[in-house]
Amino acid sequence: MLVIVDYEAGNLRSVQRACTRVGLDSVISSKPEDVLKADRVIFPGVGAATSAVDTLARTGLGDALKEYFTRGKPLLGICLGAQIILEFTEEDRRDCLGLIEGICERFDPADRSLKVPHMGWNKVEIVQAHPLLEGVVSGSEFYFVHSYFPHPSHRENVYCTTDYGMTFCSALGRDNLFASQFHLEKSGEIGLKILQNFGNWAPGG
């Protein structure tokens, strides 16, 4: 069972439709027990980290995601889900899930002509191979909407980078977890390719 986590952070139906397009049956659930029973989990999201972290704590979904991660099953974060897997976010200075060491930082471009949020298509450079990136050409463009970005503490957790007045991590991972700051479900065929790879991924296999 593939579970898309519902923690009141939007865009769930578009993620589910993208999964359907690549042949992945999924359910949307806000129940911690469904997360723990899942074979694969997608942790998407848009919006404010503050309310998301509060919802994860209130519902028990945060603890369920931490437990699920320790079981070694495939976990995919998208956008907000790529930020709050880190230890801390500068947005209202909140502790997050801590699945990967690092913090989530706000854009502060030296070039004031660059608007925040970073919105639209941008190139993604692959800096480290990963099974979910098979068939993806480095320099391909993906769709972004975000004001904050993930900053892992360790280089080995960085899989992709993007330039927006500065070079930032746009995909990160560790063990059975992979996460993209860009929206896979809004990135056309190349985004669908990563979702398809996720459906075939067997971490540690």
Backbone torsions as a table, in degrees:
resi	resn	phi	psi	omega
1	MET	NA	129.6	174.6
2	LEU	-98.7	121.9	-179.2
3	VAL	-110.3	130.0	171.3
4	ILE	-99.3	119.7	-170.9
5	VAL	-76.9	125.1	177.5
6	ASP	-100.8	103.5	176.5
7	TYR	-124.7	35.7	175.3
8	GLU	62.8	39.1	-177.5
9	ALA	-123.6	24.0	167.6
10	GLY	75.3	176.1	173.7
11	ASN	51.4	24.0	-175.1
12	LEU	-71.2	-42.0	-177.4
13	ARG	-65.1	-37.1	179.2
14	SER	-67.4	-35.8	174.9
15	VAL	-65.8	-42.8	179.8
16	GLN	-64.2	-40.7	177.9
17	ARG	-63.1	-38.8	177.8
18	ALA	-64.6	-40.3	176.6
19	CYS	-61.0	-43.7	179.8
20	THR	-60.0	-38.7	-178.6
21	ARG	-63.1	-27.8	179.5
22	VAL	-103.3	14.7	173.5
23	GLY	83.1	20.2	179.2
24	LEU	-102.5	114.3	174.3
25	ASP	-75.6	136.0	-176.4
26	SER	-144.0	160.1	172.0
27	VAL	-126.5	145.5	174.1
28	ILE	-96.8	127.1	-175.5
29	SER	-144.8	144.2	173.9
30	SER	-108.2	13.5	-176.0
31	LYS	-98.4	123.6	178.1
32	PRO	-56.4	-35.9	-178.0
33	GLU	-65.6	-31.0	176.7
34	ASP	-69.7	-38.8	176.2
35	VAL	-59.7	-44.2	-176.9
36	LEU	-69.9	-25.5	179.1
37	LYS	-87.9	-10.8	-172.1
38	ALA	-69.5	153.2	171.9
39	ASP	-89.8	-29.4	176.5
40	ARG	-143.7	148.1	-179.8
41	VAL	-133.7	134.1	170.2
42	ILE	-110.5	129.8	-176.6
43	PHE	-117.2	84.6	-176.1
44	PRO	-90.3	-164.3	173.9
45	GLY	149.4	147.8	171.1
46	VAL	-136.7	160.2	175.3
47	GLY	105.3	-155.9	-171.5
48	ALA	-84.4	135.1	178.1
49	ALA	-66.5	-33.9	-175.7
50	THR	-58.3	-53.7	-178.9
51	SER	-66.7	-34.1	179.3
52	ALA	-64.8	-46.2	179.3
53	VAL	-63.0	-40.9	178.3
54	ASP	-62.1	-42.9	179.5
55	THR	-65.1	-41.6	178.5
56	LEU	-60.4	-39.9	179.2
57	ALA	-70.9	-43.2	-175.3
58	ARG	-67.0	-37.6	-174.6
59	THR	-89.6	-13.6	-174.8
60	GLY	85.9	0.2	-179.4
61	LEU	-67.4	-32.6	178.6
62	GLY	-61.2	-46.8	178.3
63	ASP	-64.9	-36.7	178.9
64	ALA	-64.8	-41.5	178.3
65	LEU	-64.5	-40.0	177.7
66	LYS	-62.7	-43.8	179.3
67	GLU	-66.6	-43.2	178.8
68	TYR	-58.5	-44.4	-179.5
69	PHE	-58.4	-41.1	-178.1
70	THR	-66.4	-18.8	-178.9
71	ARG	-82.2	-6.5	173.6
72	GLY	81.0	12.0	179.1
73	LYS	-87.1	156.7	-174.0
74	PRO	-62.8	130.5	-179.3
75	LEU	-132.9	127.4	-177.6
76	LEU	-122.7	120.6	175.4
77	GLY	-100.4	144.8	178.5
78	ILE	-133.4	128.6	175.5
79	CYS	57.1	-109.4	178.7
80	LEU	-57.6	-33.7	177.4
81	GLY	-67.7	-16.0	175.0
82	ALA	-88.9	-11.5	-178.2
83	GLN	-96.3	-46.6	-172.9
84	ILE	-86.8	9.0	166.4
85	ILE	-78.9	-13.8	178.3
86	LEU	-79.7	-178.3	-174.7
87	GLU	-80.4	-28.3	-169.2
88	PHE	-157.9	146.0	173.1
89	THR	-121.7	141.1	175.9
90	GLU	-69.4	-17.8	178.5
91	GLU	-68.2	106.4	-175.9
92	ASP	59.0	14.7	173.8
93	ARG	50.5	69.4	-175.9
94	ARG	-118.8	144.5	170.1
95	ASP	-71.9	146.2	-178.8
96	CYS	-120.9	-155.7	-171.1
97	LEU	-75.9	-29.2	177.3
98	GLY	72.1	29.0	177.9
99	LEU	-76.7	-26.4	175.0
100	ILE	-131.0	137.8	179.1
101	GLU	-68.8	134.1	178.8
102	GLY	143.8	-178.8	-178.2
103	ILE	-131.4	163.9	175.4
104	CYS	-105.4	123.5	-173.8
105	GLU	-112.8	155.9	177.3
106	ARG	-89.8	141.1	173.4
107	PHE	-61.5	135.4	173.4
108	ASP	-142.8	69.7	-172.8
109	PRO	-67.4	137.8	176.3
110	ALA	-65.2	-32.2	176.1
111	ASP	-81.8	103.7	-174.5
112	ARG	-71.7	-5.4	174.2
113	SER	-77.9	-13.5	177.7
114	LEU	-83.5	120.7	-176.0
115	LYS	-83.3	147.8	172.1
116	VAL	-118.7	124.9	13.5
117	PRO	-74.1	154.6	169.1
118	HIS	-71.8	116.0	-172.9
119	MET	-137.0	130.6	176.4
120	GLY	120.4	-165.8	-175.9
121	TRP	-84.8	141.2	178.3
122	ASN	-152.7	156.0	-178.1
123	LYS	-75.4	143.8	177.0
124	VAL	-119.7	119.8	179.1
125	GLU	-98.0	128.6	178.0
126	ILE	-83.7	121.8	-178.7
127	VAL	-107.9	-8.4	-179.7
128	GLN	-156.8	135.4	-178.7
129	ALA	-67.9	148.8	176.0
130	HIS	-153.3	145.4	179.5
131	PRO	-54.8	-32.5	-179.4
132	LEU	-73.8	-14.4	-179.4
133	LEU	-99.8	5.8	177.8
134	GLU	-62.4	131.6	-179.4
135	GLY	83.9	0.8	178.2
136	VAL	-101.9	126.8	-179.0
137	VAL	-85.2	129.7	175.9
138	SER	-58.7	135.4	-175.5
139	GLY	96.3	-2.8	175.2
140	SER	-64.0	153.3	-178.9
141	GLU	-99.6	137.5	177.1
142	PHE	-127.4	165.4	-175.3
143	TYR	-97.5	130.8	-177.8
144	PHE	-121.0	146.5	165.0
145	VAL	-148.6	103.6	-178.3
146	HIS	-167.7	151.4	175.4
147	SER	-108.3	-16.3	179.9
148	TYR	-120.8	159.6	-178.9
149	PHE	-142.2	151.2	179.7
150	PRO	-75.8	139.5	177.5
151	HIS	-131.3	85.1	179.1
152	PRO	-62.8	149.1	-179.9
153	SER	-71.8	-26.8	-172.9
154	HIS	-120.7	133.9	-177.1
155	ARG	-59.8	-31.6	-177.9
156	GLU	-66.0	-13.2	177.2
157	ASN	-90.4	-3.0	-178.8
158	VAL	-96.5	124.0	179.4
159	TYR	-110.0	-28.7	178.9
160	CYS	-140.4	151.5	174.5
161	THR	-130.9	159.1	179.4
162	THR	-142.1	149.2	178.5
163	ASP	-104.1	128.9	171.3
164	TYR	-147.2	73.9	-173.8
165	GLY	75.9	-10.7	177.6
166	MET	-162.8	159.6	176.3
167	THR	-91.9	124.6	-179.4
168	PHE	-128.0	160.1	177.1
169	CYS	-72.6	123.2	178.5
170	SER	-113.2	-4.7	169.5
171	ALA	-152.5	138.7	-175.5
172	LEU	-141.9	166.0	-179.7
173	GLY	-172.6	169.3	177.2
174	ARG	-163.7	126.5	176.2
175	ASP	53.4	-114.5	-176.0
176	ASN	-94.1	14.7	-178.8
177	LEU	-117.7	130.3	172.2
178	PHE	-133.1	142.3	-177.8
179	ALA	-146.2	141.1	179.6
180	SER	-119.7	134.0	173.3
181	GLN	-70.2	-32.1	178.5
182	PHE	-76.7	156.2	-177.9
183	HIS	-86.3	107.8	177.4
184	LEU	-61.5	-40.4	-174.6
185	GLU	-72.4	-10.5	179.6
186	LYS	-114.3	8.8	-172.0
187	SER	-108.4	24.2	174.8
188	GLY	64.5	-150.0	-173.5
189	GLU	-64.8	-31.8	-178.4
190	ILE	-71.1	-34.7	174.0
191	GLY	-67.5	-39.7	178.4
192	LEU	-64.7	-32.3	178.8
193	LYS	-61.7	-41.0	178.9
194	ILE	-67.1	-39.6	176.3
195	LEU	-62.3	-41.6	178.0
196	GLN	-62.3	-42.7	177.2
197	ASN	-61.6	-38.0	178.1
198	PHE	-61.2	-38.5	179.6
199	GLY	-65.2	-21.4	-178.9
200	ASN	-103.9	-3.2	-171.8
201	TRP	-75.1	129.9	174.8
202	ALA	-123.3	86.9	-177.3
203	PRO	-55.1	133.9	178.2
204	GLY	78.3	-1.0	-177.7
205	GLY	-83.3	NA	NA
